[in-house]
């Protein structure tokens, strides 16, 4: 009789483990798809912001040093939007799809997801919120994506400054 009880208990445990494993794989697939979509969406968002900036910057009738403020402000707004996209996605994945949770004192809220996204995107990483479960993947992807997009903004700002300085230098020579 004891052997039957142990076999039933073991079978139940194996079935529960198989169900949990299947749930984990499906939530991991959902998170992987979300990561791919977020990388594509943030890249297109960043491209459009810098492309529109590049087109409109030459027609602005303001001093070049003020144009640099426009460049930095536009890049900042684009990055804030991209962090918000990640934050909203993390919130939806955790709250509605059960793809894990954020462990930490703040608990789950949209504000904590946005905060976690900002610290991850910028690679600040205080560590007060930690992703648990399938959403851990999104943290790594967001950090890499943030690094690339911040580098892109820095490169664009440098090119814009160089262009402004060269325009100022040629005006002084004339």
Buried (B, 14 or more C-beta within 10 A) or exposed (E): EEEEEEEEEEEEEEEEEEEEEEEBEEBBEBBBEBBEEBBEBBBEBBEEBBEEBBEEBEEEEEEBEEBBEBBEEBBEEBBEEBBBBBBBBBBBBBBEBEBBBBBBEBEBEBEBBBBBBBBBBBEEEEEBBEBEBBBBBBBEBBBBBBEBBBEBBEEBBEEBBEBBEEEEEEEEEE
